[in-house]
Each structure stands twice: as C-alpha cells, then as structure tokens.
Amino acid sequence: MSVSPLTRISAQSGCAFTLAAGQRLDIVDPQGRQVADLAIFARADVRERFSAGRTLDYNEKLYLSVGDVLYSNRSSQLLEIEIDEVGRHDYLLSPCSRRMFELLRDQAGHPSCHANLSAALGPFGIDQDDVDSAFNVFMNVAVSLDGTIAIRPPLSKAGDRIGLRALTDVVIGLTACSSEQTNAGSCKPVDYRICD
C-alpha cells in the first residue's frame, strides 16, 4: 500500500484536493481536541455533494463510526469510515461562517471554515453557496432529550485519526476549524494523508 507523508493544515485555514475511488483519506489530530471540517463533492459533477440529511436517513443515527457511509444529495455513497480512533464526530452543524461569528458572538471578520473551504474549492468550480454541509471530524456535539444541542470539547487526543475510503472519485475540502469554542478554547493544526 502506498501512503503519502502527512500534510499539515495550519490553524484556521483549509485546502482542497481530489481523492480517487479506492483511496483512503486519513485525518489526524496532531495536538488533540481540534476539529476538521470535511466537505465532499462528486468529481464527475460537483453539484452532487455531501448531504447531512441523506446521511442521517440511511445510517439512522447521529454519531457515525466504522462501517458507516457518507451519502450525497443524490443518495450516492461518497466515503466509508474504515478507521476511527475517536468515535465522536458531527454532521448536524454547518461550517462556521463569518456571518455566524457576527450573529452569535458579535465578532466581525473572524476566520471561518466556510470562507476557507470556499476559497480552496473555488478552483474546482464549486460555488460558495454550495459549501453548506460538512462532516465535522472530531467535533463533539451533545444532543439532549429535549432536542437542544451543546458543543463540547473534542474527545480526540494527540495523534488520533479517522480513515475514510472513497467509494467514488471526489473533490475534498478540508479545514482546521476556525472556531475557538468548538476546539476547547484554541485553534490548532490538522494533518492528513492519502493512502492508495
């Protein structure tokens, strides 16, 4: 098996790349308690993208782990989780945005996952309005019995990883999340590698 070296995504930034069917994407939390927003688009037609709603429909659970599949808005299988050393991730919440920081925290001009994903995915023909759903790797969102949600510190420790196998050719957007609240008070880098 061919394994690329780890590539680092600096804190509060993002990148985009392609993943061929059969390749595995490993996402590593190098320092612990850091979220990575993962946006997924079908390479053949980027109008097809990860759907939180379809993924919930077909997996019938909020917390995904090994063996679970991420689905598209056209009900296609995009990625399957093969390795999961943390066991708690989120796909209810959309990527943090500059407007979110203004509305919820009265912070203007704050870096955001939406801006980072949009900038990185733009060269692939993906419009910022299509960056509306993500699989939030290592994000710990608690759901209470009355339906309210609370963002808790990630459970990931330094070196923990998740591995997702591409089930079709995809375009990937990946960030080191920009929200201090989501990342236990400080924003840190994220590492990734591609395995054939």
Buried (B, 14 or more C-beta within 10 A) or exposed (E): EEEEEEBBBEBBBBBBBBBEEEBBBBBBBBBBBBBBBBBBBBBEEBBBBBBBEBBBEBBEEEBBBEEBBBBBBEEBEBBBBBBBBBBBBBBEBBBBBBEBBEEEEEEEEBBBBBBBBBBBBBEBEBEBEBBBBBBBBBBBBEEEEEEEEEBEBBBBEEEBBBBBBBBBBBBBBBBBBBBBEBBBEEBBBBBBBBBE
